[in-house]
Amino acid sequence: MGRTPSKPGAKPDFGHSPETLAFWRQQIRSALNSGATTPFYLFSAEPVAEVLAGLDALELARPVVHWLSTKTQPLPALLNWWRRQGRPAEVVSELEFRQVAEAGFETGSILVNGPAKHAWLPALSRPGLRVNFDSLRELTELLPLARRDRWRVGLRLCTSEEYDPESPEFPTQFGLTPEEAGQAVRRLKRVGLPIETLHVHLRTQVASADCYGRALSEVATFSEANGLLPRYLDVGGGWPARHTLGRGGRRLDAGFSAAAFALAVRQAMKRFPTVEALWMENGRHVAAGSGVLVITVLDVKERRGLRQLICDGGRTLNALVSVWEQHELLPLEHRSGAEGLTAVYGPTCMAFDQLGRRAMPRSIRPGDRLIWFDAGAYHLPWETRFSHDLAEVWWQEGQELGRVRARSTRAE
């Protein structure tokens, strides 16, 4: 659990608009009236569409293609909605590949990224598949298949801007160094497979758009030195989630500027005259605000000045990101009056299972429902069955609202 306000009167500022809060309360009440039982997730297409509209409005000097980061929110209802918008999907595992294939994505609308794909991709290869190579071993093992099926290939480059966010002195494990990428270029040229795409993905929750400018400068230098004529430049994802605080209580997007990002890309594009389109794969930024987690207070305790709400959902089962992120956490019912320092716990027998700790109304009581906001990114992928069932999942799209997954007890 990250640092949270220690004074009962201190309240984090997540920046949600009154309209956003009202939207989710309305949808939650509709779900409850339709038979929803807590804990449940409620996801909606509308916030995703809103974020995409903002991204599409950026002036980036080239057409932009937004690939769905499937790992961020592998929800079939979202996959189907995304495909109907005419947008493609990015996958990094066999499970994700099968999910998007089942959702009806055509081969040209599936981009295979991620490490060690040589361990699973051969069984699923298709003619014309888009694949970005992550290592020389991948290239060695997959090259015969790439030639046979005429893959449309790219290289994932590890720039100096790619490092472990928790230990910045160390690089991440992804991509090819310039030396390795140079070898890959020569091998692909020898077999007549053109390199269509150059790809970078810096990390998650990128704090400043300046990082993209520096990374793209390195990519341009590499491209020029190796005589490449890429058709696509893939800048990955990494934009920070909105309305989310870090451990220290600061908004994760406080230092990130969309205008600065757009300027960095426009400047970089001057060195990529052959690039036809810019690709983006934002996961958290696009999906985080598309869902909420709804839980019910089961018990209330008081310990040494700390009010404790024990609920039927929490960190261990439903919201692992609460380890390093603070999200808005509000009662569904109207509760007013004096506030006190309150901790919200899940139902598992683990002290770790704490969803948040902050000032909340002391009038909250057993039977009340609490809303954990911005649950659309990495909540489902990291959901657990630790001595409990998987939660219900509800989906809202236009005038339609319904349960898309029942509570599950199958330990598959």
Secondary structure, 3 states (H helix, E strand, C coil): CCCCCCCCCCCCCCCCCHHHHHHHHHHHHHHHHCCCCCCEEEEEHHHHHHHHHHHHCCCCCCCEEECEEHHHCCCHHHHHHHHHCCCCEEECCHHHHHHHHHCCCCHHHEEECCCCHHHCHHHHCCCCCEEEECCHHHHHHHHHHHHHCCCEEEEEECCCCCEECCEEEEECCCCECHHHHHHHHHHHHHCCCCEEEEECCCCCCCCCCHHHHHHHHHHHHHHHHCCCCCCEEECCCCCCCCCCECCCCCECCCCCCHHHHHHHHHHHHCCCCCCCEEEECCCHHHHHHHEEEEEEEEEEEEECCEEEEEECCCHHHHCHHHHCCECCEEECCCCCCCEEEEEEECCCCCCCCEEEEEEEECCCCCCCEEEECCCCCCCCCCCCCCCCCECEEEEEECCEEEEEECCECCCC
